[in-house]
Amino acid sequence: TVVKVTGINLGKSHSDVEASVAGQPCTIRNEDSHSVNGFDCEVNQVDAEMRGPIKVVVSGQYTTISESEFSFVSPQVTSMTPLRGPASGGTLLNILGQNMDAGSTTSVKMEGGMCEVTRRNQTAIECRIPAQSGNNPSVDVEVSFGGSRKSVPQQFVYAADPTIMMIEPLKSIVSGGTSITVRGDNLDLVPWPKFFTTYDGDSALEACKVMNVNIMECQVPAVGLPRDRNVSVTNPLEAQYGFVLGDVQGLHNLSRQPDFQPLLYYPDPKVHPFPGADSTLQFQPNEKLKIEGEFRMVNVLIASVQVAVGNEACAQISANEYAITCQPPASAPQSADNGKAPVTVHIGNLALKAGFLQYSAATKDSSKPIALGVVLGVVLPMLFVVVLLTVCVLRRHRKHKPGQDYIPDVLKDYEGTRNGEEDGAEDEEEKIGMNNIPVKVDMNGATPNRTDSTPYINELLGKFEESAVKQNIAMALISRRKLDLRDLVGKGYFGVVYKAVYTHSDSDKQTDVAAKILQSRSENTEQFVRDVAQVRDLSHPHLLRVIGASVAPGEDPIVVTPFMATEDLGSYIREPSKTLNLADLLIYCNEIAEAMAYLESVRIVHRNLADIPGECEDLSILLTDYAMTSALFPREFYQPSDGGAVSELVRWMAPESLGEDFTFSSHSDV
């Protein structure tokens, strides 16, 4: 170990000086390192830990001793992280232990090269690993503290370089900050990946967050615009991009590869202030907040849009070209000033102020007698009437209790009366084909819980070779023993729906879900699970999310979605009690169109768009059944080749879908 000693009047030359460190001789290295103010000396390795001052003797008669003590310590290497990295190298390796800053020089050696030390402290050494040089992926790591060598207990494993297969959306705004989802393989090999864009010679860098081995989320950097460059919706700015994943060179210029396109920057959105002198809107219970402005392309970036009302979030955000709508908090946020809360739209790095939302002022003490009078004079009599009506209904219900074979028509396309004649229940079921759906029940008429389908799932996953596809499918599949089927809540063209309880795999948490048992006409289970894995990650305000699917040998597949205690759109709009005007219907049409546009943007064909696959809740549409794929419902399901009855769904189909080619596309969806 080389010790650097500083002071004053430390001799004219190195021959005038003798030094010892903690009682151990320290040899002056050479004349060039010596001055009257300091010198370097080298102490040999010692056999035990010890400590003591530095002693210097000048010209054999002048002695000085340091006030601080020097310690001989034994470094202890305990572990390292990460344990894996790409074959191209560049991973920052952290070697952990005690006394890691001991010695004047430290080096880290790996089989095939040196790991370049970038920094160290008492508990860690950081170094940058070299590229893999041999065929052996597992290599030993050794740390040299001067003359003392220590081996790391674990081996470092080189893995195949990360690959990227898809990025969405390849669109952002000039101010940046919006999110993109990156899909590929081995994306978790580099702990701190980065995404960069390049335009006109200038580059900008942002960090990414690794979600799992196949997915990571990245922020798009802002772009600096030249003064002579105008950006518009029809003339967006094209920027090149790439990823910094260690020393993996193949991802540095990803946008120039044939399978990828440049990133498009669009103009920053604009918010129109609320009307009025002070830009204040009055809060209306059960009504959505509408923020008008210029929001072209914002619907594509909806995952990066947030609306804040005071210090609380506005929920159920949706957007079109001219407005953003959301559901504000039901009561004034804590940060509101006398019920007046500022409304701010956050889109990436943008923060746009729309104005204020005024909640009703807090009730004063003087109003308590009035409130008490309202409770005693109005509320209590109403409660009495409600209780009385409830008792009457229950007694009537018990008297006219429906039979055991009763099944609600929640998901049927009920048409009411036609030409003054009532359609019988038997005719309706015959049209749907429900008499042929096998539903297993026990002696009490209840559906039995399914047996464990884990072995079958493992066998199914073994049929997929691509690791990314296998990972996505594994995340989408749900074991039958995790589903506890309860009440039958509806039936439709594609199968029957049960309310079920789903026990999550990573915890004991239980969630109410809807389990739709599909009346499959095909054994193409592999394509079905591929399709479910593809739609599982979709997210849109007007799509009912798909949680996953459950498959088992010899049984119909199940699609699992959140449970919605609502009714289908067709039944909802036909209820005589509903007073829907033209504006309401146009809102429904717009929400359906937004959801279908989103499906088209991610290359998903619905195939079965009708008034049935849509739930209506709180004046908002949730599109369903987009996981009903061609893998399970071939042409014979709609048009039987044996001359049987044609499915009622044919009346919703486009002409090209009824032809010889049986074609479905985003155009036929419209």
N, C-alpha and C positions, 0 to 999 in steps of 0.2 A: 504494500500500500504506500502510495506517495503522499506525504504530508507536507502541506504548504505552511511555513512558519513566517510570520511577519512581526516586526518590531522596529527598534532603532538601535544604531551602533552595534550591529551584529557582525563586526569584523570587516577587514578590507578585502579578504579573499576567502574562498571556501576552505583553504588549508588552515585558516585561523580558527575555524569553528568546529566544535564537537557537539553533538545533539543526541538526546535520548527521549523516547516517547513511552510513558508509563513504565519506565525502567528498562525498556528494550532499545538497543542501539539503533540509531537512525542515520544512515549513510548519506552524506551530502552528495547530490547527484553529479553536478558538474559546475564549472566556473560560470557558465552562461546563466545559470539559474540563481546565482548569488549576487546580492547587493547588500549594502549596509542596512537596508530596511527589510530584508527577507531572503529566504532561500527555500529550495525544495529538498527534502530528504526522503529516503525510502527505507521503510521498516519491514523486516522479514515476517513471515507467517508465524503466529504464536499458537501454542497448543491448547490454551484455555482462555476463557474470558477474563479480562482484567481491566483496570482503569487507573489513571494516574496523570500527573502534570507533565508538560514538556519542559525539559531541562536543556539549556544552551550554555556552553562554556566557550568564551572567546579568549584566544591567545593563552590558554591554559591557566588563567588567573581571574578572569571576570565571569561570574556565574549569574544566570537569571533563570527564574522558574515561572511558568505561566500560571495565571490565576485560575483558569478553567482546566478541566481535566479531559484527557483523551480516553475513549473507551474502545477496547477490543471486544467485538461482539461476534456471535455466530449467526449468520442469516438463516432463517427458517422459511423454506418454500412450502406452502400448503396446498395451493390449487391454482387453477387458471380458468379464465372465461373469455370468449366462448370456447367450446371444445370442437367446433366444426367451422369450416370456412370454405370459400370457393377455391377451386384448383388454380385459378389465375392469381391468387394471393391478394394482398392489400388489406386483409382483415386486421383490425387493431386488437392485439392480444393483451389482456391484463393478467399478469402473474402476481398472485397474492401471497402474503406471508408476513414475517416480522423482520425488522432490521434490513429491509430491502434497499436502503440507501447506503449500506456499508461499503467501504472501499472507495478508491479514487476513480476506478474504471469499472464499468459493468457491461457485459455483453451477453446476448442470448443466441444460442446456437440450436438450429433444427437440422434434421437430416436433409441434406441437400442445400443448405444455405444458412445465412445469418438473418435473424429477426432484428430489424433496425430499431434500436431503443429511441423512443421519442421523448419520454419523461419518466421520472421515478420519484418516489417519496418513501417514507418509512415502511409503509404497508403494501406498496404495489409498484410494479414496473410495467410500463406500457411500451409495446413494440409493434412494428408493422411486419406481418409475416411475408416471406417470399413466396413465389409461385412454386407449385409442386414440381419436383425435378425427377422423380422416379415413378415406378409403377405402384409402389406401396402407399396406399392412402393414409395409413396410420403412422405417425412419426413421433419420435421422442423429442423432448424439449429440455435443454440444459442451460442453466444460468451460471455465469462466471463472475464472481465478486473478486476482482484482482486475481489472486492465485487460488481462491477457494471456489470449487465447482459444486453446484447443487442441481439435482434432477427434479423436474416437476413430476408429481405422482401420476398424473394422467397423460395420455397421449393426445396429440392434436390430429383430427381426421379431416383430410381433404375430401370435398364432395364436388359433384358436377356443378359448373357455373350456373347461376340463376338465369332463367329465361323468362321472357315476357311475351304473352300471346295476345293480350287485348287491353286497351285503355279506353275508358269512357267516363264522362264525355270529353271529346277532344275539342272543347269549346270553353271559353272563359271571357272575362271582361278585362278591360285595359288595366283596371286597378288591381286585378289578381285576387288571390286569397280564396278562390273557389276550390272545391275538392274534385279530385279525379280518383277513380277506382282502377287499380292496376291488378291484372290477373296473370298468373304465370306459374312457375315451378321453382322451388328452392329459394323463395323470396325471403325466407327467414335466416339465411346464412350470414347476412350482413346486419349487425345490430342497428346501425344508424344510416340507412340509405337516404339518398338525396335525389331530388328532381330538379333539372335546370332547363331553362329556355334560352334561346339565342336569337337575337334580332339585330341586324345592322351592326354586327361586330360586338355588341354588348350582351353579356350573359348575366342571368340572375338565378339564384339558387334557393331552394326551400327544402325543408326536412320532410321525410315521409314516415308514416307509422305502420309498422308491420302488424297485420291482423292475424295471419297464420301463414302456413307454408305456401299458400296459393294466392293470397290477397294482401295488398297493402294500400293504404290511403295516402295521397300526396296533396299538398297545397300548390296551386299554380302561382308562380311569382308574378308580380306586376311587371308591366313592360313600359319602358321609356319611349315615348313617341317623338320622332323628329318634328320640328315645327311645320315642315311642308308635307306631313303625312296625315291625311284625313281618314278616319275610320268610320264606317257606316255599316248598317246591317247588310247591305248588298255588297259592300267592299271591305270585308274584315281583314285584319292584319294576320299574315301567315308567319308563324315563328317555328323554328326548328327546336328540337328538344332531345333530351337524353337522361340517363340515370347514372349516378355515381354509386356503384355497388362494389366497393373494394377496387381491385385492378381489373375488373371484367371489362375489356375494351369493347366487346360487341354491343354493349348497351349505351355507349357514349353518344352515338349518332343514330339513335333508333328511328327518328322520323324520316331519315333518308333511306330506310330499308323498304323494299317493295310492298310489304304487308301493312305498312303504316302510312298515315297522312300527317301533314303539318298540323300544329295546334292553331286554332282560329281565335283571335282576340276580337271581341265585339265592343261597341261603345258602352260606356258605363250607363246603367239605368238611371232614370230620373224620377223623383217623387214630386207630385203636385201637392202643395200644402192644403190642408183641410180648408174648406170655405169659411169665411168669417174674418172679422178684423184680427182676432187673436188665434186663428187657426184651431178652433176648439170644436170637437164633436160631443154631443150628449150621448152617454152610454145608454144603449137600449138592451134590456135583458133578452137573451135567447136570439139575438141578432148578431150576425157576423160583422166584423169590422172590415170596411172596404177602403183600400188605399189606392188612389188613382195615380197614374204616371205613365212613363214610357218604359215598358218591361219586355221588349222583344227579346227572345231567347232565354228569358228568365225561367220559363217552365222547364227547360232542359237542365237548368242549374238549381232546381228546387231544393236539392239536398243541402245547398249552401246558403239557403235563405232562412233568416230568422227575423221575427218581429217581436220587439220588446215593448211592453206597456208598463212604464215605470221600471221596476226591477223584476218583473215577472214576464214569462213567455206567453205569446199569443199562439194558441194551438191550431191544429188542422189547417196548415198553410197551403194555399193553392194560388196559382197565378195564370194569367193570360197576358195578351199583349198590352192591355190597358189598365189592369188592376191586379192587386194582390189582396186576397181575402183571408181572414183567419178568425178564430174564435177567441175573443179577449177574456181575461179573467172575470169571473162572475161578481167579484167585489173589488173595491179599490185596493191596489197594491200598497204595501206599507210605506213605500217611498213617495206616494202621491201627496201633494200639497193641497190640503182641504178637498180631497177627492179628485184633484186634477193631476193626471199622470201623463208624462210625455210619451209619444209614440215614435219609435225609431225602427227603421228597416235596415237590417244588416245583410248585405250580399257580399260575401267574401270579405275583402278589406274595406268595403264601403260602409259608411254609417250615414243614412239619410233620414233627416227629421221630417216627419209629416205634420206634426202639430201636437195637440193634446186631446186626451179622452177624459171628459168630465163625468165622474160618478156622482150620484146624489150625495148631498151634504149629510154629515152625521146627524142623527136625531138628537135634539136638545132635550134637557131634563124637563122642560115645560110641556113637552109633548107626551110624556109618560101617561098622564090621566086619559088623554085622547086614545092612545094606543090600548090602554086597559079597557076602555069602553068598547073599542072595536072588537077586542078579543071576546068580551063577555056578551056583546050584543049581536055579533055576526059569526065569529069563528066557531064558538061552542054550539050554536044551533045547527050550523052546517055539519059539524062533526057528528052530531046526533043523527042527522038525516043520512049521512054516509054510512054510519054503523047500522042503521035500520035497513037501508037498501042492501047492505052486505049480507045481513042475516036472511033477508028475503031471497036473495040470489042463491045463497048456499042451500037453503031449504029446497028451492026449485031445482037446483042442480042435482041434489041427492034423489029427488023424486024422479027426475028424467035423466038419470045417469046413462051415458052412452055405453054401448056394448063393448065387449073386449076386443072386437075386430076393428074398432074405430081408429082411423088414421087421419090426422089433420092434413089439409090440402095446402100447406104453406108454400110448397115449391111447384104446385101444378099451375099450368097455364089456364086458369079458370076463365071461361068465356061468358058465364052467365047464361042468359037465354038467347036463343036464336029463332027468329021468325015466330016469336010467341010461344015456342015449345021449350020445355026444360030438358037440358041434357042430363041424363041419369048418371049416377056415380059409376055404374058398371060400364057404360059407354066410355066414360072419361078414362077409366083405368085400362080399358081395352086399347084405347088410342095410345096410351103411354106405354103399354106393354108391361105393366107392373105385375100382372098375374104370373109372369115367367121369371121374376126375380127370386133367386133362392135366398131366404133369410133364415139362418139357423136360430132356433129358440129352444129353451128348456121347457120342462113340464108346466112352468108357471107363465109361459109366454114371453119370457125375457131373453135377451140375447146373451149368450155366454161370453165371458172374457176369453180372449184369444190366448193360445199357448205361446211360449217363447219362440220367436221367429229369428233369434240371433244366428243360429247355425245356417239357416237359409240365406240370411243377409250376407254373411261372410262368404258363402259359396257364390252368391250373385256378384259381389264385389270382385271376386277372383277372375271374373270374365272380362274385366276392363284392364287394359294394359297401361293407358296413360295415367300417370300418378295424379295429375291435376284433376282429371275427370273422376278418378276413383275417390279423391279427397272430397270433392263437391258432392258426390252421390252419397258418400258415407255420412256427411253432415245433414243430408236431407232425409235419410231413412230413419224411421221410428220403429222400434221393436214393438210387437203386438202386446207384450206384457206391460208396456208403458201406457197403454190405452185402456181405460175402464169405461166401456159403453154403457150408457144409462138409458134415457128416454128416447123413443122414436119421435122426431119432431117434423119429419116431412118426407115426401117422395117426389120424384121427378122423372124425366126421360132417361137420365143417366144412372139413376140408382136411388138409394134411400139415405137419409141423413139422421144421425143420432147425436144427441148431446152426450159428450164424453168428458172424462177427466184425464188429463195428460200429466204424467209424472215426469219431470225433466230429468235427463240423464246425469247432469252435473250437480244436481241438488235434490232435495226432497220436496221442492216447490211443486204444487199442483195447480193446474190451470184448466178452466172450463174451455173446451174446444168443440168444434163441429167436426164430426167424422163422417165423411161421405163415402159409403160403400158403393163402388162403381159396378154397373152391370156390364162388365167387360165382354166384348165379343172377339177378343184376340188374346193370344198367349205371349205377345211381344213385351214382356216385362222389362227387358233391358232398355228399350227405347223409352218406355214410360218413365222409368226412374231417371233417365237422362233428362227428359223434359221437365220433370218436377225439380230436379237440381238446378236447372236453368232458370225457372221462374221463382225459385225460393228467395233469391236475393233481390227481386224486384221491389221497388218502393215508390208508391205514388199515393197522394191523398184520396184518390177515387178508385183504388184497387184494394180488394180484400186480400190481405197477405196470405200466402201459402206457407204454413209452418213446416210441412214435410209430407211424407207418404209412408204407408206401412204396407208391406207385401209379405205373403206367406204362401207356401206350396199348397196348391189345390184350393185356394180361397181367392175371392175377388179383392183387388187392390183397394186401399183406402187413401183418400186425400184428406189431410188435416188442416183446418183453417181456424182462426179465432171464432169463438161462438158469438153470434149476433142475434139478440132477441128481437128481430125485426121481421118484416115481410118482404116478399119479392116486389119488384117495381110494378109488374102488371096488376097484382092484387091491390097494391097501394093506391094507384091512380083511379081504380074502378070503384073504390069505396064511396058509397053515396054521401057519407059524412064529410068527405074531403071536399073543400072548396078551393080547387086549384085553378089559378088563372093562367093566362098565356105567359106571363113573366116567369111563373114557377116552372112551367113546362120547358121554356127556353133555357132556364138554369140547369134543369136535368139534362137536356140535350147537350149543353156546353160541357158539363162535367163528364158525360159519357164520351164525348169527342176528345176531351183532354186525356182521358185514360186510354182510349184507343190510339191516340197519337203517340202516347208514351210507349205503348206496346210495339207500335211500328218502329219507333226510334231504336228499340233494343231487338228488333227483328223477331218479334213474337206474333204469330197469327192466332187470333182468338178462335175462329172457325164456327163458334156457336153463339154469336151475339144475337140476343132476343130480349123480350121483356122479362124473361125468367131469370137469367143469370145476372141479377142485379139486386142488391139489398138497398133499401131506402131507410135512412136513419137521420133524424133531426134535419130534414130537408136537404140531405146530402146523399149522393149516390156512391155505392161501393160495388164495382164491377167484379163478378165472380166467374167461375167455371172456365177461366182461361188456361187451366191445367188439364182440361179434357182433350187429350191429344189423339192424333190419328193412329197412334200405336195401339190404343184400346178400342177405338170406334172406327172401323174401316167403312168402306162404302156400303157393305151389306147392312150395317146398322141403320142407315137412312133409307136405302132402297134395296130390300131383300131380293136376291136373285131367284128365290124359289117361288116368286109370285105372291108372297105374303103382303100384309098391309104396309103401305108406305108410312114412315114416321111422320108425326105431326111437325117435326122440326124442319121438314122440307119446305114448308111455307115461309120459313125465315131465310132460306138459302138463296144465294145469287145464282143467276142462270148458268154461269160458267162452271159452278160447282155441281150442277145437275147433269152436265154433259158427260161425254165418254171419258174425258181426262180426270174428272172428279177433282178439279183444281180449287185450292184454297189459298188465299193471299190477303195482304192488307187491303187490296182493292175489293175483294169479295166480302171482307168484313164490313166495308162501308155500304 
